[in-house]
Amino acid sequence: MNEIKEYTEKIFEDIKHIDENGNEYWLARELGKILEYGEYRKFLPSIKKAMISCEKSGQNVKNHFAQMDVMVDIGSNAKRKLKDYKLTRYACYLIVQNSDSSKPVVALGQTYFAIQTRKQELSEKEYNELTEDEKRFYQRDLTRKGNYSLNIAARNAGVKNFDRFHNSGYRGLYNGETANDIAKRKKLR
């Protein structure tokens, strides 16, 4: 039986870097591994499609996909220089939208980067002007869309028992508690 892996948004935060100016960025090679691309060359088509999307949306591709060289270990204390990309949050969003959506981790990435990109689009002033109810409705709508994407990806990956699938997610997020355990603890119907 296939093992259901536990994913949380933390996996994307764990590979986030901050540069000397306080700007966040991700490295394409690290993102590809998280998105379960065994080989970087198999991840490159998603990056190329994302670059095309970026360009067609009127953005400067180099502002979001900065090509750089990285040194990687190749064994025996030897290193080799390889090409990589320093990615903005927007670039990551475009990449996950163009990645293999049959993978549950890609669906999670789509939700994570969509929410984070939208938050970034809203200026702090706009976000602060929202009422608490508006913020809650906004988050609820994004969660609903994310859950829909996750369910589609899970179905495409062959998940048959969605109760077990979702309870595995709850257990990962809530220290082993199932949906029923959470409902009892919070006294929810």
Secondary structure, DSSP 8 states (H G I E B T S, - for coil): --------THHHHHT-EE-TTS-EEEEHHHHHHHTT-SSHHHHHHHHHHHHHHHHHTT--HHHHEEEEEEEEEEETTEEEEEEEEEE-HHHHHHHHHTS-TTSHHHHHHHHHHHHHHHHHHS-HHHHHHS-HHHHHHHHHHHHHHHHHHHHHHHHHTT---HHHHHHHHHHHHTTT--HHHHHHHTT--
